[in-house]
Amino acid sequence: MSEPRVPGGRGAELSLPCGESVAVHDLDMGMREFACPCGATHAVVMDMHPLGRWVPEDLVAVLRETVGTSTGDEFDTMHVMGMVLEEFPEAVVSLDASEDGHVGFALVWVTDFDARRLHEIVVELLVELMEHAVSHARDDRAMTEFEEQMLQFDVSAFVEEYRAQRDFEDEFDRPA
């Protein structure tokens, strides 16, 4: 007897932005991207992936200390992916798999871009978030200093260096 295709069910499939679909059970916790039959490579993010996937742990600590969430929960990957989804609604799909005890994750997001491009987008959005926070500090000197630093900040170079340090080809990478 076949099982119904319900969200989070054993036969659940995620419809991708490119029009293809992927079985939720084909996604594993160490996966960061996959080659799609459409010819593109799609980034994969799961709720348990740490913020350290994108930025150093000391910055993660600052973000968690300063960014308040509407739920009162700690700022984490779910919030970052919400930012990405808000900015690129047509390029991100998600699935709640919390009812499926066989996958090892509760939420999964798949993007129309590859993992490196998603990394750049996340860093850009976090910089915007930090800029917004600094603008509310009512300290003109801090805002000026932040803006000067951001003029020198190269997102692509940061992502390249960070990914090399983290060794994203290995499923056992460590926080930087």
C-alpha positions in Angstrom: 0.0 0.0 0.0 1.5 3.4 -1.0 1.8 6.1 1.6 0.2 9.5 1.0 2.5 12.4 0.0 2.0 14.7 3.0 4.5 17.2 4.3 7.0 15.4 6.4 5.6 12.0 5.4 7.8 9.1 4.3 7.2 9.9 0.7 7.5 13.6 1.0 9.1 15.5 -1.9 10.2 19.0 -2.0 9.4 21.0 -5.2 12.4 23.0 -6.1 12.5 26.5 -7.6 13.8 25.1 -10.9 10.7 22.9 -11.3 12.4 19.6 -10.3 11.7 17.9 -7.0 13.8 16.0 -4.5 12.7 13.3 -2.1 13.2 14.5 1.5 14.8 11.2 2.4 17.5 11.8 -0.2 18.7 14.8 1.8 21.2 14.1 4.6 22.5 16.2 7.5 26.0 16.6 6.0 24.7 17.8 2.7 25.3 21.5 1.7 24.4 21.3 -1.9 23.4 18.8 -4.6 23.6 18.5 -8.4 20.0 18.7 -9.7 18.8 17.0 -12.9 18.0 20.5 -14.2 21.8 21.0 -14.5 22.1 23.5 -11.6 23.6 23.0 -8.2 21.3 23.9 -5.3 22.3 24.8 -1.7 20.8 22.8 1.1 20.4 24.2 4.6 18.9 22.4 7.6 17.7 23.8 10.9 20.6 22.2 12.8 23.3 23.7 10.7 25.1 26.3 12.8 25.5 30.0 12.0 29.2 29.3 12.1 28.6 27.8 8.6 28.7 31.3 7.3 30.6 33.5 9.8 33.1 33.1 12.6 31.9 32.0 16.0 32.9 35.3 17.7 30.5 37.1 15.3 27.8 34.5 16.0 28.1 35.3 19.7 27.8 39.1 19.0 24.7 38.5 16.8 23.1 36.3 19.4 23.7 38.9 22.1 22.4 41.8 20.1 19.7 40.5 17.8 16.3 40.0 19.4 13.9 37.7 17.8 10.1 37.9 17.9 10.0 34.4 19.5 12.6 35.2 22.1 14.7 32.3 20.8 18.4 32.6 20.1 19.2 34.1 16.7 20.1 31.1 14.6 20.0 29.5 11.1 16.2 29.6 11.0 16.3 33.4 11.3 19.0 33.7 8.7 17.1 31.5 6.2 14.0 33.6 7.0 16.0 36.7 5.9 17.1 34.9 2.7 13.6 33.7 2.0 12.2 37.3 2.5 14.8 38.7 0.1 14.5 35.9 -2.5 11.0 34.4 -2.2 11.1 32.8 -5.7 14.5 31.2 -5.2 14.0 29.4 -1.8 11.8 26.6 -0.9 11.4 25.0 2.5 9.8 22.0 4.1 8.8 21.2 7.7 9.9 17.6 8.3 9.4 17.7 12.0 6.9 14.8 11.9 9.3 12.6 10.0 11.6 10.9 12.6 13.7 9.3 9.8 15.4 12.3 8.3 17.3 13.9 11.3 16.2 17.5 10.7 13.0 19.4 11.4 13.3 22.1 8.7 15.1 22.1 5.3 15.6 24.9 2.8 16.8 24.4 -0.8 17.8 27.4 -2.9 18.0 28.1 -6.6 21.7 29.1 -6.1 24.7 27.0 -5.1 26.2 26.9 -1.6 28.9 29.5 -2.3 26.4 32.1 -3.7 24.1 31.4 -0.7 27.1 32.0 1.6 27.7 35.4 -0.1 24.0 36.3 0.2 23.9 35.4 3.9 27.0 37.5 4.7 25.6 40.4 2.8 22.3 40.2 4.7 24.2 39.9 8.0 26.2 43.0 7.2 23.0 44.9 6.4 21.6 43.7 9.7 24.7 44.9 11.6 24.5 48.2 9.8 20.9 48.6 10.8 21.8 47.8 14.4 24.7 50.3 14.5 22.5 53.0 13.0 20.2 52.6 16.1 23.1 53.0 18.5 22.9 56.8 18.3 26.7 57.0 18.1 27.7 58.8 15.0 31.3 57.9 15.4 30.4 54.2 15.6 28.3 54.5 12.5 31.0 56.3 10.6 33.6 53.8 11.7 31.4 50.9 10.7 30.6 52.4 7.3 34.4 52.9 6.7 35.1 49.3 7.5 32.3 48.1 5.3 33.8 50.1 2.3 36.9 48.0 2.7 35.0 44.7 3.2 35.0 42.4 0.2 32.2 39.8 0.6 33.5 37.5 -2.1 37.0 37.5 -0.7 35.7 36.9 2.9 33.6 34.0 1.7 36.5 32.5 -0.3 38.8 32.7 2.7 36.2 31.5 5.2 35.2 28.5 3.0 38.9 27.5 2.6 39.4 27.7 6.4 36.3 25.7 7.1 37.1 23.0 4.4 33.5 22.7 3.3 34.4 19.6 1.2 34.8 17.6 4.4 31.6 16.8 6.4 33.7 17.1 9.6 34.6 20.8 9.2 35.2 22.8 12.4 34.1 26.3 13.4 36.6 29.1 12.6 
